[in-house]
């Protein structure tokens, strides 16, 4: 999987090199479109001595399940999908616990500082809360429901540190940057909660992989971003990857990820821009397994993670241009999946929302 990601990344960087030679139009002043939509990270550099602090809030809703590109109901999963732990004590032959809904909120705080015009340093941390609803079927076969339950987990996520280097930079015209970053495993991978088993017991167990706030691994996070700004219209694109550098202390690693996004924004006035964005991503299955994560539920199976997705997003950027508001930015972006081809059974996303504030000094 890692070799495939590096090959894709090389092709994408070559494509970005061609895009960076596009012509540019100039205009002066502070513009809302001089930043990417708020859902795009590490999209720009800063001038020497400049500092920018930021806060983002992201909300995600998931509901229902999918195998590949086809939706599938809970009864079908409970009666037809094999349980990888079948044959072990107390384990039924099929998945008898099925997640039905998930909600996730993430708070992200970041800082960027440019010691010179040629490099901008950045750091970002996060705090995540998540809850997942499940339906438990009676042990054995059939579709008789035992009951329902909800698991919850919250905690600090992993921390990203890195540097942004501009390759092309023309103020209020265009910018092409490359980013090298490392994700530090500061988030927990050992959160626990109570579950309802097919036999009616309610033990406290380690929660499956999607509920853990952290990855547990050191990860490389390279990216390249290009932005071009015209008189009223601006365009941009970013190519990025997450490469896991080995397994964590629980003997697994989340799948490597490669992503591409492109957007177009219209600026009716310099203080506001409206954007439309496409975002595509491909993530691999989990490699290895946490021996303490076990049960007749899809989220406990490392093979039922990852897949290919394409999202359509709509955003707005607001930029303060005068007085006390100058340097402040407010932004929002809402997204909806238009393609979901998942290594399932796996929960499918319904929509996402990102809100943000940025302030430059």
C-alpha positions as CSV (number, residue, x, y, z in Angstrom):
1,X,0.0,0.0,0.0
2,X,2.8,2.4,0.9
3,X,4.5,1.9,-2.5
4,X,1.2,2.6,-4.2
5,X,0.8,5.8,-2.3
6,X,4.3,7.1,-3.2
7,X,3.7,6.3,-6.8
8,X,0.4,8.2,-6.8
9,X,2.0,11.1,-5.0
10,X,4.8,11.3,-7.5
11,X,2.3,11.6,-10.4
12,X,0.3,14.2,-8.5
13,X,3.4,16.3,-7.8
14,X,4.3,16.2,-11.5
15,X,0.8,17.4,-12.3
16,X,1.1,20.2,-9.8
17,X,4.4,21.4,-11.4
18,X,2.5,21.9,-14.7
19,X,-0.3,23.8,-13.0
20,X,2.1,26.1,-11.3
21,X,3.2,27.6,-14.7
22,X,-0.4,28.9,-15.3
23,X,-0.7,32.7,-15.9
24,X,-1.8,35.0,-13.0
25,X,-3.8,38.2,-12.6
26,X,-2.8,40.7,-10.0
27,X,-4.8,42.7,-7.5
28,X,-3.9,44.4,-4.2
29,X,-5.3,44.3,-0.7
30,X,-6.7,41.7,1.7
31,X,-8.9,39.1,0.0
32,X,-11.1,36.3,1.4
33,X,-10.1,34.1,-1.5
34,X,-6.4,34.3,-0.5
35,X,-7.0,31.3,1.7
36,X,-8.3,27.9,0.7
37,X,-11.7,26.7,2.0
38,X,-11.5,26.0,5.7
39,X,-11.5,22.3,5.3
40,X,-8.1,22.4,3.5
41,X,-5.0,22.4,5.8
42,X,-1.5,23.8,5.2
43,X,-2.6,25.6,2.1
44,X,-0.4,28.8,2.4
45,X,2.8,30.2,3.8
46,X,3.5,33.5,5.6
47,X,5.9,36.4,5.4
48,X,8.9,36.6,7.7
49,X,7.9,37.3,11.3
50,X,4.1,36.7,10.7
51,X,2.1,34.5,13.1
52,X,-1.3,33.0,12.5
53,X,-3.4,31.2,15.1
54,X,-6.5,29.2,14.1
55,X,-9.4,27.2,15.5
56,X,-11.5,24.7,13.6
57,X,-14.6,22.8,14.7
58,X,-15.6,19.8,12.6
59,X,-18.8,17.8,13.0
60,X,-19.5,14.5,11.1
61,X,-22.7,12.4,11.0
62,X,-22.8,8.8,9.8
63,X,-25.8,6.6,9.4
64,X,-26.5,3.2,7.9
65,X,-24.0,0.7,6.4
66,X,-22.5,-0.1,3.1
67,X,-20.6,-3.0,1.5
68,X,-18.6,-1.6,-1.5
69,X,-20.9,0.9,-3.1
70,X,-24.2,-0.7,-2.1
71,X,-26.2,0.1,1.1
72,X,-27.0,-2.8,3.3
73,X,-29.4,-3.1,6.2
74,X,-28.6,-4.3,9.7
75,X,-30.6,-7.5,9.4
76,X,-28.6,-8.6,6.4
77,X,-25.3,-7.9,8.1
78,X,-26.4,-9.9,11.2
79,X,-27.4,-12.9,9.2
80,X,-25.0,-13.1,6.4
81,X,-21.6,-11.5,7.2
82,X,-19.2,-14.0,8.9
83,X,-17.7,-13.1,12.3
84,X,-13.9,-13.4,12.0
85,X,-13.8,-14.6,15.6
86,X,-16.3,-17.5,15.1
87,X,-15.1,-20.6,16.8
88,X,-13.7,-18.8,19.8
89,X,-15.6,-19.1,23.1
90,X,-18.9,-17.2,23.1
91,X,-18.4,-16.0,19.5
92,X,-21.4,-16.5,17.1
93,X,-20.9,-17.4,13.4
94,X,-22.1,-14.0,12.0
95,X,-21.9,-10.4,13.1
96,X,-24.6,-10.0,15.8
97,X,-23.8,-6.4,16.8
98,X,-24.3,-3.8,14.1
99,X,-23.5,0.0,14.4
100,X,-26.4,2.1,13.1
101,X,-25.3,5.8,13.7
102,X,-22.2,7.7,14.6
103,X,-21.5,11.3,15.6
104,X,-18.1,12.9,15.9
105,X,-17.0,16.4,17.0
106,X,-13.4,17.6,16.7
107,X,-11.9,20.8,18.0
108,X,-8.6,21.7,16.3
109,X,-6.2,24.5,17.4
110,X,-3.2,25.5,15.3
111,X,-0.4,28.0,15.1
112,X,1.9,29.0,12.2
113,X,5.0,31.1,12.4
114,X,7.4,32.2,9.6
115,X,11.0,32.6,10.8
116,X,11.8,33.6,7.2
117,X,10.0,34.2,3.9
118,X,11.2,30.7,2.8
119,X,9.7,28.6,5.5
120,X,6.6,28.6,7.7
121,X,6.5,26.3,10.7
122,X,3.2,24.9,11.9
123,X,1.7,22.8,14.7
124,X,-1.8,21.6,15.3
125,X,-3.5,19.6,18.1
126,X,-7.0,18.3,18.5
127,X,-9.7,17.1,20.9
128,X,-12.3,14.6,19.8
129,X,-15.6,13.3,21.1
130,X,-17.5,10.5,19.4
131,X,-20.5,8.3,20.0
132,X,-21.8,5.3,18.2
133,X,-25.2,3.6,18.4
134,X,-25.6,-0.1,18.0
135,X,-28.3,-2.8,17.7
136,X,-27.5,-6.2,19.3
137,X,-29.2,-9.3,18.0
138,X,-29.9,-12.5,20.0
139,X,-27.2,-15.1,19.9
140,X,-27.3,-17.7,17.2
141,X,-29.1,-16.8,14.0
142,X,-32.2,-14.9,12.9
143,X,-33.2,-11.2,13.3
144,X,-34.6,-11.1,16.9
145,X,-33.2,-8.0,18.6
146,X,-31.7,-8.3,22.0
147,X,-31.5,-4.5,22.5
148,X,-29.6,-1.3,21.7
149,X,-26.7,0.5,23.2
150,X,-24.3,3.5,22.7
151,X,-20.6,3.7,23.2
152,X,-18.8,7.0,23.7
153,X,-15.2,8.1,23.8
154,X,-13.4,11.4,24.0
155,X,-9.8,12.6,24.3
156,X,-6.9,14.4,22.7
157,X,-6.0,13.3,19.3
158,X,-2.6,13.1,17.6
159,X,-0.4,16.2,17.1
160,X,0.9,17.4,13.8
161,X,4.1,19.5,13.4
162,X,5.8,20.5,10.2
163,X,7.0,23.1,7.8
164,X,5.5,24.8,4.7
165,X,7.9,25.9,1.9
166,X,6.7,28.1,-0.9
167,X,8.1,27.2,-4.4
168,X,6.2,30.0,-6.1
169,X,4.8,33.0,-4.3
170,X,3.2,36.2,-5.8
171,X,1.1,38.1,-3.3
172,X,-2.6,38.2,-4.2
173,X,-1.8,36.3,-7.4
174,X,-0.7,32.7,-7.0
175,X,1.2,30.5,-4.6
176,X,2.5,26.9,-4.8
177,X,3.8,25.3,-1.6
178,X,5.0,21.9,-0.4
179,X,4.5,20.7,3.1
180,X,6.5,18.2,5.1
181,X,4.8,17.2,8.4
182,X,4.9,14.4,11.1
183,X,2.0,13.2,13.1
184,X,3.0,12.5,16.7
185,X,0.9,9.8,18.5
186,X,-0.4,11.8,21.4
187,X,-4.0,10.4,21.1
188,X,-5.2,7.4,23.1
189,X,-5.8,4.0,21.5
190,X,-7.1,2.3,24.7
191,X,-10.5,3.9,25.4
192,X,-13.1,1.6,26.9
193,X,-16.9,1.5,27.4
194,X,-19.8,-0.9,28.2
195,X,-21.4,-2.9,25.4
196,X,-24.4,-5.2,25.1
197,X,-23.5,-8.8,24.0
198,X,-25.8,-11.2,22.1
199,X,-26.0,-13.2,25.3
200,X,-27.3,-10.2,27.3
201,X,-24.2,-9.4,29.2
202,X,-22.8,-5.8,29.6
203,X,-19.0,-6.1,29.9
204,X,-16.6,-3.1,29.7
205,X,-14.3,-3.6,26.8
206,X,-11.7,-1.8,24.7
207,X,-13.5,0.0,21.9
208,X,-12.9,-0.8,18.3
209,X,-10.6,1.3,16.0
210,X,-13.0,4.0,14.8
211,X,-13.8,5.1,18.4
212,X,-10.2,5.7,19.4
213,X,-9.1,9.3,19.4
214,X,-5.5,8.5,18.2
215,X,-3.7,6.3,15.7
216,X,-0.9,5.2,18.0
217,X,1.6,5.6,15.1
218,X,4.1,8.1,13.9
219,X,3.0,9.2,10.5
220,X,4.4,11.2,7.6
221,X,2.0,13.8,6.1
222,X,3.4,15.3,2.9
223,X,1.3,17.6,0.7
224,X,1.5,20.1,-2.1
225,X,-1.0,23.0,-2.7
226,X,-1.4,25.4,-5.6
227,X,-3.7,28.5,-5.5
228,X,-4.3,31.0,-8.3
229,X,-6.3,34.3,-7.7
230,X,-7.9,36.3,-10.4
231,X,-10.0,39.4,-10.2
232,X,-13.2,37.7,-9.1
233,X,-12.5,33.9,-9.4
234,X,-9.8,31.8,-7.8
235,X,-8.9,28.2,-8.1
236,X,-6.8,25.8,-6.1
237,X,-5.8,22.2,-5.5
238,X,-4.0,20.1,-3.0
239,X,-2.5,16.6,-3.1
240,X,-1.7,14.9,0.2
241,X,-0.9,11.6,1.8
242,X,-0.7,9.9,5.3
243,X,2.0,7.2,5.5
244,X,2.1,5.1,8.7
245,X,5.7,4.5,9.9
246,X,5.1,1.0,11.4
247,X,2.7,-0.5,13.9
248,X,1.7,1.0,17.3
249,X,2.0,-0.5,20.7
250,X,-1.2,-2.5,20.1
251,X,0.3,-4.2,17.0
252,X,-1.7,-2.5,14.3
253,X,-1.5,0.5,12.0
254,X,-4.4,2.4,10.4
255,X,-4.4,2.3,6.6
256,X,-2.2,4.6,4.5
257,X,-4.2,7.4,2.9
258,X,-3.8,9.4,-0.3
259,X,-6.1,12.4,-1.1
260,X,-6.7,15.0,-3.8
261,X,-8.9,18.1,-3.7
262,X,-9.7,21.0,-6.1
263,X,-11.9,24.1,-5.6
264,X,-13.1,27.2,-7.3
265,X,-14.2,30.3,-5.4
266,X,-16.0,33.4,-6.5
267,X,-15.4,36.7,-4.7
268,X,-18.3,39.2,-5.0
269,X,-16.3,41.6,-2.7
270,X,-12.8,41.3,-1.2
271,X,-14.3,40.5,2.2
272,X,-16.2,37.4,1.1
273,X,-15.7,34.4,-1.1
274,X,-18.0,31.5,-2.0
275,X,-16.4,28.1,-2.9
276,X,-17.3,24.7,-4.3
277,X,-14.8,21.9,-3.7
278,X,-14.4,18.3,-4.7
279,X,-12.4,16.0,-2.4
280,X,-11.3,12.4,-3.2
281,X,-9.6,10.0,-0.9
282,X,-8.4,6.4,-0.9
283,X,-7.5,4.7,2.4
284,X,-6.2,1.2,3.0
285,X,-7.4,-1.5,5.4
286,X,-5.9,-1.7,8.9
287,X,-2.7,-3.7,9.0
288,X,-2.2,-6.0,12.1
289,X,-4.8,-6.3,14.9
290,X,-5.3,-5.2,18.5
291,X,-5.6,-8.5,20.3
292,X,-7.9,-6.9,22.9
293,X,-10.4,-5.7,20.3
294,X,-12.7,-8.7,19.7
295,X,-16.4,-9.3,19.1
296,X,-19.1,-10.0,16.6
297,X,-19.2,-6.5,15.3
298,X,-17.8,-5.1,12.0
299,X,-15.7,-2.4,13.6
300,X,-13.5,-5.1,15.3
301,X,-12.4,-6.5,11.9
302,X,-9.3,-4.8,10.5
303,X,-10.4,-5.7,6.9
304,X,-13.7,-3.7,7.3
305,X,-11.9,-0.3,7.2
306,X,-10.9,2.1,4.5
307,X,-12.1,2.5,0.9
308,X,-12.5,5.2,-1.7
309,X,-14.7,8.3,-1.3
310,X,-15.5,11.5,-3.2
311,X,-17.2,14.5,-1.5
312,X,-18.8,17.6,-2.8
313,X,-18.4,20.6,-0.4
314,X,-19.7,24.2,-0.3
315,X,-17.9,26.9,1.7
316,X,-17.8,30.6,2.5
317,X,-14.7,32.7,3.7
318,X,-15.1,36.0,5.4
319,X,-12.0,38.3,5.8
320,X,-11.7,41.4,7.9
321,X,-10.2,44.2,5.8
322,X,-10.3,47.3,8.0
323,X,-9.9,48.4,11.6
324,X,-10.2,46.0,14.4
325,X,-11.5,43.2,12.1
326,X,-8.4,43.3,9.9
327,X,-6.5,40.0,10.1
328,X,-9.5,38.1,11.3
329,X,-11.1,35.4,9.2
330,X,-14.3,33.4,9.7
331,X,-15.2,30.4,7.5
332,X,-17.6,27.6,7.1
333,X,-17.8,24.5,4.8
334,X,-20.4,21.8,4.5
335,X,-19.8,18.6,2.6
336,X,-21.8,15.6,1.3
337,X,-20.5,12.3,-0.1
338,X,-21.2,11.6,-3.7
339,X,-19.1,8.4,-4.0
340,X,-18.6,5.8,-1.2
341,X,-16.9,2.5,-2.1
342,X,-16.1,1.1,1.3
343,X,-14.3,-2.0,2.5
344,X,-17.5,-3.1,4.2
345,X,-19.7,-3.7,5.9
346,X,-18.8,-0.2,7.1
347,X,-20.7,2.8,8.2
348,X,-21.4,5.4,5.5
349,X,-21.1,9.2,6.0
350,X,-24.1,11.4,5.7
351,X,-22.5,14.9,5.9
352,X,-19.8,17.0,7.5
353,X,-19.5,20.6,8.7
354,X,-16.3,22.6,9.4
355,X,-16.3,26.0,11.1
356,X,-13.2,28.1,11.5
357,X,-11.5,31.2,12.8
358,X,-8.1,32.5,11.9
359,X,-6.1,35.5,13.0
360,X,-2.8,36.8,11.6
361,X,-0.4,39.0,13.5
